[in-house]
Amino acid sequence: MKNLIESSGFKINVLLIMMTIFCFSLSAFRYYISDTKVFLFLNWNLFLAWIPLLLSSFILAFRIRSTISLIFIIVVWILFFPNSPYILTDLFHLRARNGIPIWYDLIVILSYAWTGLICGFISLNDIEKRLSDYGKTNIINGVTVLFLFMSSFGVYLGRFLRWNSWDVLNNPFGLFSDIVVRFIYPMEYTKTWGVTLLMGIMLNFMYFTFKWAGINNEKELQPEDKSLNGMEQF
């Protein structure tokens, strides 16, 4: 039990839960003060951002062995993964409103966006760990880059075309049509590819900074742990 509590995974999950509660408290307080539901939708967006993390945690916790089952879960994960960085685009809703200072609304949106983004990055890292059983590091890194660009394309579909993950079931033909036409006639949809390219690059920089900073911290701690073990034996 002590090892579980001291594990980094447990601490991160507790921190994410605390961050989520903080986000909900901000929006609830705003609703109480202003009696408007302006940012209550962020709670739904954050719930959707948690789904990829729940799916990736399920894959790691139960060590899914069936290749078909693993592929199916990862496909579902891909459909929901764009919901994590999507909250960044909710900054579009930031503007001066009566009764609430704009700085408070900025903190509300950034809190939700950061929490959702971290949920997504941790889930992506979990998927990487699972896929590492099937390929070399360079290949997995390439797949990760692809996932992040796919995610930015998904953010575009959600923000500008108002599609969501559920439309894969609700309206698959309409969604498929909007996607295919942009691949067939890319020059007619420069906004699509501009958003996808630039946001994809940004997410890649952010994710690999997040990932490699964590790896370096672990490496720096290892020598100290060894020296401490030596001192304890002495």
C-alpha positions as a printed Julia matrix, in Angstrom:
234×3 Matrix{Float64}:
   0.0    0.0     0.0
   2.85   2.37    0.9
   4.58   1.68   -2.43
   1.33   2.47   -4.29
   0.9    5.8    -2.49
   4.53   6.76   -3.12
   4.43   5.8    -6.82
   4.58   8.62   -9.36
   1.49   7.32  -11.17
  -0.62   7.53   -8.01
   0.61  11.04   -7.24
  -0.16  12.22  -10.79
  -3.67  10.77  -10.66
  -4.33  12.44   -7.31
  -3.0   15.72   -8.68
  -5.22  15.46  -11.76
  -8.27  14.8    -9.58
  -7.38  17.84   -7.46
  -6.93  19.94  -10.6
 -10.32  18.76  -11.88
 -11.99  19.66   -8.57
 -10.31  23.07   -8.72
 -11.64  23.62  -12.25
 -15.16  22.65  -11.24
 -14.95  24.95   -8.21
 -13.95  27.88  -10.41
 -16.9   27.39  -12.78
 -19.33  26.73   -9.91
 -18.22  29.91   -8.13
 -18.58  31.86  -11.37
 -22.1   30.52  -11.82
 -22.95  31.42   -8.21
 -21.67  34.99   -8.54
 -22.95  35.82  -12.03
 -25.98  33.49  -12.24
 -24.98  32.68  -15.83
 -24.0   29.34  -17.35
 -21.34  30.79  -19.65
 -18.49  28.39  -18.81
 -20.33  25.4   -17.42
 -19.8   23.63  -20.77
 -16.12  23.37  -19.85
 -17.03  20.66  -17.36
 -18.34  18.49  -20.2
 -15.26  19.24  -22.29
 -13.02  18.22  -19.4
 -15.0   15.01  -18.9
 -14.34  14.16  -22.55
 -10.65  14.96  -22.03
 -10.52  12.38  -19.23
 -11.79   9.56  -21.47
  -8.44   9.01  -23.31
  -6.67   8.76  -19.95
  -9.21   6.25  -18.65
  -8.8    4.15  -21.81
  -4.99   4.19  -21.7
  -5.01   3.41  -17.97
  -7.3    0.45  -18.68
  -4.87  -0.85  -21.31
  -1.91  -0.67  -18.93
  -3.72  -1.9   -15.83
  -5.15  -5.02  -17.44
  -2.27  -5.64  -19.87
  -4.55  -6.38  -22.81
  -2.99  -9.31  -24.68
  -5.44  -9.71  -27.54
  -4.15  -7.73  -30.54
  -7.68  -7.19  -31.85
  -8.9   -5.88  -28.5
  -5.86  -3.62  -28.19
  -6.36  -2.19  -31.69
 -10.04  -1.58  -30.99
  -9.34   0.29  -27.75
  -6.6    2.37  -29.39
  -8.95   3.3   -32.26
 -11.53   4.46  -29.7
  -8.73   6.29  -27.88
  -7.77   8.1   -31.12
 -11.37   9.26  -31.57
 -11.44  10.83  -28.09
  -7.83  12.01  -27.83
  -8.47  15.36  -29.63
 -10.81  16.32  -26.79
  -7.76  16.84  -24.57
  -6.07  19.65  -26.54
  -9.45  20.91  -27.8
 -10.02  22.91  -24.59
  -7.11  25.16  -25.62
  -9.38  26.56  -28.32
 -11.99  27.54  -25.74
  -9.85  30.65  -25.32
 -11.96  31.87  -28.26
 -14.7   32.47  -25.69
 -12.6   34.88  -23.66
 -13.97  38.42  -23.69
 -15.08  41.07  -21.24
 -18.44  40.32  -19.63
 -20.51  42.19  -17.09
 -20.09  41.18  -13.46
 -16.99  38.99  -13.83
 -13.46  40.37  -14.45
 -11.79  39.05  -17.58
  -8.75  37.9   -15.59
 -10.96  35.46  -13.67
 -12.37  34.01  -16.9
  -8.83  33.67  -18.24
  -7.84  31.61  -15.18
 -10.98  29.48  -15.57
 -10.27  28.61  -19.2
  -6.52  28.08  -18.7
  -7.17  25.79  -15.72
  -9.49  23.59  -17.75
  -7.18  23.69  -20.78
  -4.1   22.71  -18.75
  -5.89  19.89  -16.94
  -7.3   18.51  -20.19
  -3.94  18.77  -21.93
  -2.1   16.94  -19.14
  -4.75  14.19  -19.2
  -4.09  13.81  -22.91
  -0.3   13.84  -22.63
  -0.29  11.23  -19.86
  -2.65   9.03  -21.86
  -0.43   9.37  -24.96
   2.6    8.4   -22.89
   0.67   5.35  -21.63
  -0.12   4.35  -25.22
   3.55   4.74  -26.11
   4.54   2.4   -23.29
   2.08  -0.23  -24.51
   3.12   0.09  -28.15
   6.79  -0.22  -27.18
   6.19  -3.98  -27.02
   5.53  -3.97  -30.76
   8.19  -1.69  -32.22
  11.44   0.22  -31.82
  11.68   3.61  -30.13
  12.09   5.56  -33.39
   8.99   3.93  -34.87
   6.95   4.62  -31.74
   8.1    8.26  -31.76
   6.96   8.5   -35.38
   3.56   7.08  -34.47
   3.33   9.57  -31.6
   4.02  12.48  -33.94
   1.3   11.16  -36.26
  -1.17  10.87  -33.37
  -0.54  14.5   -32.4
  -1.12  15.74  -35.97
  -4.26  13.61  -36.18
  -5.34  15.18  -32.92
  -4.84  18.7   -34.28
  -6.94  17.74  -37.31
  -9.6   16.48  -34.92
  -9.46  19.78  -33.02
 -10.1   21.59  -36.31
 -13.1   19.36  -37.04
 -14.51  20.05  -33.6
 -13.84  23.78  -33.34
 -14.6   24.97  -36.86
 -16.93  22.29  -38.3
 -18.57  21.45  -34.95
 -18.09  17.69  -35.24
 -17.51  15.64  -32.09
 -16.32  12.15  -31.23
 -19.87  10.8   -31.01
 -20.59  11.72  -34.65
 -18.61   8.67  -35.73
 -21.79   6.83  -34.73
 -24.4    9.59  -35.05
 -23.5   10.86  -38.51
 -20.58   8.88  -39.94
 -21.31   9.69  -43.58
 -21.43  13.45  -43.02
 -18.2   13.34  -41.0
 -16.5   11.1   -43.57
 -17.57  13.43  -46.37
 -16.12  16.52  -44.67
 -12.82  14.69  -44.08
 -12.43  13.15  -47.53
 -13.2   16.34  -49.46
 -10.35  18.08  -47.63
  -7.9   15.4   -48.72
  -9.11  15.38  -52.31
  -9.07  19.18  -52.68
  -6.45  20.34  -50.14
  -5.8   23.7   -51.84
  -9.42  24.71  -51.36
  -9.17  24.18  -47.61
  -6.0   26.02  -46.64
  -7.49  26.94  -43.26
  -7.92  23.23  -42.44
  -4.32  22.4   -43.16
  -2.97  25.62  -41.66
  -4.65  24.86  -38.33
  -3.68  21.18  -38.52
  -0.03  21.86  -39.36
   0.65  24.67  -36.92
  -1.29  23.19  -34.01
   0.28  19.8   -34.71
   3.76  21.31  -34.5
   2.85  23.14  -31.3
   1.44  19.97  -29.68
   4.54  18.0   -30.66
   6.82  20.6   -29.07
   4.66  20.64  -25.94
   4.37  16.87  -25.64
   8.02  15.99  -26.19
   9.06  18.74  -23.77
   6.66  17.23  -21.24
   7.94  13.72  -21.93
  11.69  14.31  -22.05
  11.67  16.64  -19.05
  10.13  13.8   -17.04
  12.69  11.3   -18.34
  15.62  13.58  -17.48
  14.29  14.14  -13.98
  14.1   10.38  -13.44
  17.71   9.95  -14.64
  18.94  12.71  -12.34
  17.27  11.07   -9.35
  18.81   7.64   -9.95
  22.39   8.46   -8.85
  21.07  10.07   -5.68
  19.01   6.99   -4.93
  22.08   4.79   -5.37
  24.21   6.97   -3.11
  21.49   6.98   -0.51
  21.32   3.19   -0.65
  25.05   3.06   -0.17
  24.89   5.35    2.84
  22.14   3.24    4.37
  24.26   0.11    3.98
  27.26   1.93    5.47
